[in-house]
Amino acid sequence: METEDVEMEDNVPEEEIVSRVKDFGDGIDYRTVIKEKFFILWNKASLLGESTTYVITHKDQKLLEHIFDVDIQTSKTLQTVVLHGAAGIGKTTLLKKAVLEWADGNLFQQFTHVFYLSGREISQEKEQSFAQLISKHWPSNEGPIEQILSNPSSLLFIIDSFDELDFSFEEPEFALCKDWTQKHPVSFLISSLLRKVMLPESYLLVTTRSTAWKRLVPLLQKPHHRVKLPGLSKNARIDYIHHLLKDKTWAMKAICSLRMNGRLFNMCHVCHICQMICTFLKEQMEKGGNVEETCQTSTALFTYYICSLFPRIPGSFLTLPNETLLRSLCQAAVEGIWTMKHVLYQQNLRKHELTREDISLFKDAKVLEQDTEHKNCYMFTHLHVQEFFAALFYLLRENPEKKDYPLEPYENLYLLLESNHIHDPHLEQMKCFLFGLLNNDRVRQLEETFNFTISMEVREELLACLEALEKDDSSQSQLRFQDLLHCIYETQDEEFITQALMYFQNIIVRVDEEPQLLIYSFCLKHCHALQTMRLTARADLKNMLDLDPTTEMCLEDAAVRILHYWQDLFSVLHTNESLIEMDLCESRLDESLVKILNEGLSHPKCNLQKLMFRTVCFLNSCQDFSFLMSNNTLTHLDLKDTELEENGLKTICKALEFQGCKLRVLRLESCDLNVASCQNLSKALHSNRSLVFLNLSTNNLSNDGVKSLCEVLENPNCPLERLALASCGLTKDGCKVLSSALTKSKRLTHLCLADNILEDDGIQLLSYTLKHPECTLQSLVLRCCCFTPIGSEYLSTALLNNKSLIHLDLGFNKLEDNGMKLLCHSLQQPNCNLQELELMGCVLTSKACGDLASVLMNNSTLWNLDLGHNVLDDAGLNILCDALTNPNCRIQRLGLENCGLTPGCCQDLLGLLSNNRSVIQMNLMKNALDHEAIRNLCKVLRSPTCKMEFLALDKKEIFKKKIKKFLVDVRINNPRLIIRPQCPGTESGCWWQYF
């Protein structure tokens, strides 16, 4: 009997099914109405051939049960939840199941009423009150809707398919409505609900496509919770493809081809699109088609697919669209992609002059489909189909230069290329299709299908945009470049790729998996203008093969193929004559990659000068730097934060002993070196005549290791000029040997001993060296060396007798005011040559400022003074400002970070900015300057006569709305001044980091 009932239901005419919702009699409650309505909609969908099921899975049940859980960080229940995912992932189906579960008493029982609002349905509603909007077909015995809405904390509103709402959401907040009984345009009602102006205590569950997230975020009140429907995992996709294709050989062929195209394989995480792709590939294989060629790019596959929808079969009744009609469809598609609106309502059809007959043509071709619930709504059969026609618009559009009216944003190609997949995910696939359609084979397919010629003028326009884009040095430029590589790969046109990449000289890429490696290797081997390249290679051979869950059929030639891609990628080393710098930071390098790298670096046409292996993992002890023996241009090698193994150090030492070695800079900071390592390195350095900079900081060298280095320094032929030994375990006992070596060294000018426990006794020994007439040191860094005012006394005496030292860093030692007084006495003497003095965190107070002020007025050489992290207070600044405005003051760079300054010092700062003659850079970060103080500073800074060129202020201050407008005014009126939330170190002051 139940079977007969179902069969009768399936044969009910559509009009009768729709009308049933209106015929609920008395005695039926709201939950029953909901169940009846949803069952009718599901049955209607099944009549039209759609796959339907209303059984909720255990996984979905768990997701929904916890979707309104208490937020761990705030300990509050989040009242707004956004469920997002790709088009076709199943968001609407899941929510309809959830509503049915609520109606059956199995879910969301904390809510007395759940209201389901379809984006597509409410977009077509006329002006009404919110109460009217949600109470259609309201059962009479349920109670007045007004009574229900008076208790909003027990209500859940579901807004399904936010991306289908045909609203601009441009209403100002003051115009929104709190009263749910007042009539307003539906857009105002939904905007008021989303922004929590109306019924703020109620709960919201909103679904949207991930690509439309950007439109939704500005409307939501924080905090809100974001839940993503992930779709099929990689393994599940493979299982599903096997299920769809049945034949094992065909399935494996499809899997191998799709996995080689990361974009296509990612599309398959949506069941619907995976089914569409597999159905098409099956048809291809049945006809003997080349699946690998079809899947080479996403554009290739979709071109084949779109063309298959318009077959040129004799006797076929399918009419082909002409160029004008196809352009209209493409224009509707591209406007929808840009505005993140994917439903064609009646007004959209009229705007693009698409008639009922036109729509019928595209419906017959399965390009468009009509909504099962609302006759006046049409959609593309899938988002990717819309994206393809949107891309085609740029080939079919009329020449924008001939238009006598402003261009629409979607017509601006530069705006499209400027986008990136993080901030503009809705444009990403359309952009890829656009580049893919530059391929001659793709254009030929479309011309043969639609029987008209397609112009390729867009090709030159894209190249012009790329040239302009390269000049953008913003923080997003490298992100756009990686997106661009994915796009230009779609062209499969070597000539175009070469032209497109000729504008890019500095690039950053990261390889995590084989599809990325394929794209980057294919594109970059045609890039001949590179100067610097940062490559993070995380996809070593074993890792790639382990990640591939396919069978041996796909893996048979995988290793050879992957190595070939790496060879293509590293060919940039000898195909780019201008490539001088490569950074392999955070890479994982196996033996095969190291071999390829060595071959590239040893190539006679390799002109690389600087090579960095920062934080690199060499697998299975495969370190080999033998390229140093054969490369004639490499002068800079950086291995910071990379564990240097025995075989790696051995090849470096061998290279240093080699007479033809050109290496001048060697950075081995944090390389896990020990005494034995240092002794081996020192032995090699005895015969080296090229190395001028050596950084061995943060290695456990101890006094014994440093002793072996001192033997090198004492060699009159030692070329070392700069030596960094920060945090090396050096103590006062090691200073004696070091001091002796410094008096014998003929070339050493820069020495960094930061973060070593030297204490006052160690400083005393170094001070003897500074007084020695043969001492050549120009820069001495003694930051965090644990000395006191006694050490200051030794240094102050040394400064009076030293003729070479121009930079001294004493930061974070306990000098105190007494020690500072001793130093200031020496700094005022005419024979003191110091130019830069770093005194951060030296426990100074305002009492020291009097002595410092005397230095500022009497020292004619000091131009850089950093007093950050000392409690100088407003009183100390007052004393300093008098000196800084003195005509004899030569200070250009002043550090006052975290000096205890308050708004009370504003007048002193204003006077300094107005009257100073020398200070052009100042750091005021981490001081309690309020909005009013910064506003007053801006009044002076905006003047073109203000000498300041760089000012560091806290990020939180710079981005405050109240302050931002004043800073914008400063930038407009005084463009020479840079205001940023960081104060960069100078090369002279931080040479051990920058050299």
Phi, psi and omega in degrees: 000321179297322180297319180296320179300317180297317181297320178297319180299319182294338183261004178291133178300153184301317183299322181290323179297313181297323184287341183298328181300333185273352190253021179291128182273181178294156178090356179259130181273174185297321181297322179293320178301314180301313182297315180298315182298313183291323177296322178296317179297321180293318178295323178297318178298320181292329177298326182270010173089009180276145178285124183226144172205141180241023175268124182275136181281162180298320181297314179294322179301315180297318179301312184288326180298327185254010188290335178250030179294166179291134178289128185297321185288319185259348183060026178239152176282127179284130184265349178234124180233134177248123177256115184232161180178176182293162176299131177084006184286338177115025182293311182296315180301316180298318182290324177295321175297321180297318179296319178296320178297322176297316181298330179274358179083021184254352187207151175055040183284356173286349180253132178286328180219139175241125182248123181259121181241116179276127180304320182292323183286313185286344176295339183257005181280150178268177182303134181192177176273162180294324178300318178293321183300320186263357187246024175295141181058031181290126181291139188294330183272006181280344184101156182300140179298329179298323178292322179295314184287346179285352177236068190295335183293348179256013184247142173241124176253125178255118174255104184267134178065061175307324182295346180263000177289126183268050182240150179273338182054044179258010182293131175293151187299327181293340182271354182286165188246137174264334187273115182279003177261346182277147178276135179211164169302145184300328178300322178294320181297313182291321178297320179294323179290315181296321184275005178062029172278317175263135178048057185297338181277352183283169180255145182235136172232113186244134173250146178203157170292146180302327181291341181260006181304323182300325180288328186279321188308314183298342183271343188271139173278139176273147001275155172219159185250141183240123181237129181255133171275113191282338184077201184284135174288172181300315179293322179294325177298316180298316178297320183291323178295319175301317181296320184286321186267346177061297183296123186297318181295315179296318181298316181294323178296316180294317182297313181300318181292318181289323181293334178285349177241096185304325182293314180292318182295326177292323177302329184288359176287348173262120185307315184299315182286327176297319179295318180297314181296315182293322178298318180292317180296325178297316178298321178298314182292325178295330179271001181081020181287164181268103184292322180299318179293319180297322184267006183302319175222159178295327179294320180300311182297314183287333174293313175303316183294311182298317180296329179291341179283345180236064184291140177265077182254128178304131179087357181288142180271359182284123180273137178275139176287143175279178186297321181296316181294317180295323178297320179298316178297317181295324179292320176297322180293313185291324177296320179294321179294315182295320183269000180060038176240125191240009176249132176266105176271175183304318182294328177292319180296318180294317182302321183260014173056044176259116182275173178300322179293321178298315181296320179299322179299315182284335173292316180298327181277359182064032171269318177246156173223152181265142180295139183287339183256332185230113188297333186270012181245134177230150177223158167290150185299335170203156180306320183293331175292317176298318181296325179294312180292329176296318178294321180297335179305319185291341175272333184262346186296156176287154182302116183298335181289339182271355182280141180258020177223158185301146178287147170287152179306323184289349178272351184274106182294326181297318178299322179294313181291335181286342182288161174220164190288345178279310184269337183226059184297337182290343182260350192299307185290323177300319179297319178297316178299320181301311179295321179298329181282359173279348180292131184300322180294321180295316181296318179300319178299315181292321179296318179292326181288312187263355171065040170209161184276138180252127180286146178247026179299333183297336181301310181291326178295320178295319179297321178294321178293322179295322178297318179291325182293325183297334182283351179280118181253026180290171182294342182270354188296320181289327176296318178295326182296317179296320175300319182299319179300319177297324181288310185289338174300326181300334182290328185053030183244103186297323180295315179295317181299317179300316179294317184294324185269356182292345181271349188256118184253335183232118187228156175229124178224154178227128181250113179252338183208168188301316180303323177294317179301318178302312183294310183294321181293320180295318184282313189288338176290348176255010181260113189244012183243011185296141173243317176228146182217125174251115184236119174257106184261096181265347187262075175291165188302309183298318180298318178298315183290324179293328181284343184275109184276006181281173185276182185298341180299322179278333187273350188308311181248015186297316183299315180297318182296314183295318179296325177296320178297317180297320178298319177297318183294314181281359174294344177301336182296331181240355176265347177250100181294337183268357181288113183243348183219131176226132180241119181254033186305140175060023179277160171245111185248126175260181185301319182293321179291319179298321178296314179297319180296316178300319179296317180294319181287337180270356182295137183299338180265004177284124181248018183299138179248330185230127182229127182239131176242049184288130178052047180260139177258114175267116186280140174055043175051048185261018181297130179206111181248033182294344178300338180297337181281332187250343180278127185263001185241339186290121182242348188227120178233125184236119180240027184306135177064020175245124181295117181271113183274172185302314182291328178293313179297323181298316180290327177293315180297320179298320179293319181296329179282341183288131186297329182274003181296130183258003186298127179248331183235126179228115180251113179240039181289133179055050180251015178062039177277153178231191182300315181297319179300316182295323179294320178294319180295317180299320179300318179292325183290340180302326183257001181277140181236012184243331189287122180249343181227130178222123178245113179244023183299154177057045171230148184277071183276327183059181182298325182294319179295317180296326178301319179294326177291323180298326177298325177292315182298328182287343179292122183298341179267000181295125184274357186301130178247330183227130183225124179247121181232037180295139175051054181246009180079019178282138178236184180300332180294329180279345183291334181296312179294318181297316180299319179296318180295324182293330179283340182262339181292134182265344188236340186296120181245339184230129180222126177246119179240024184302151174061033171241141184276082183272328180059182184298323181295321178294320179296324179299318180294319179293327179294323175302319180296317181298331180279346183290134183296339180271358182293128183254003185298133175251331181227128179229121182252114181238033181295134177057051180250011169062043174247169190238188176304336178295316176298325178299321180296318178299316182293321182297322177293320181296321182298330180289336184251356183264135182253350188253331188290124178240346179228126180225123179248112180246018187304142173060040167240153187276069180289318183062175184297324182295315179295324179295323180299319180295316179296317183299326178301315180290323183294338180276349184284143184295339180270005176276125185257006185300135180249329182229131182225121181253120184231034181294136174060040182259018177059044177266152176235188180296339180296330181284344187292333177296315178295319178297321180298321178296321177298315183299327183272342186245345181265120185268356183250335185289119180239347181231119180225120179246115181248018184301153176062032170238140184277079181278330181062177181297325182296319179294319180296323179302318179292317182294321184297323177300319181287322183293334179269359178291137182302337182275350183288134182247007184295127178253330185233121186233123178257119180231032181293133175054053181252016177074025181281146181231176176303341180295342181267006187302316182297322178295318179295320178298317178296320179296313182294329182278323191249349184291148183250350187232326186292121179240347177227134182213141179248114179244019183292156176059038171240151187276055176276126184271182182302316183295320181295315181292323177300318179292323176299320181298329179298325178277318184296331182290345182286130178299342180277350178295129186280347184297134179248335179215132178225126178261123176233159181298144180301318182296330178283317183299325186262006174292137183301320183295328185268329187305319183295326178289323179292325175297319178298320178297315182298324180288316186274337180224069186297345180289334184276130176252127177242118183221162180271031174204154179242103184293145177286155177272156179296324180288327182274336181230045187302326183291345176263328189260337188292000000 
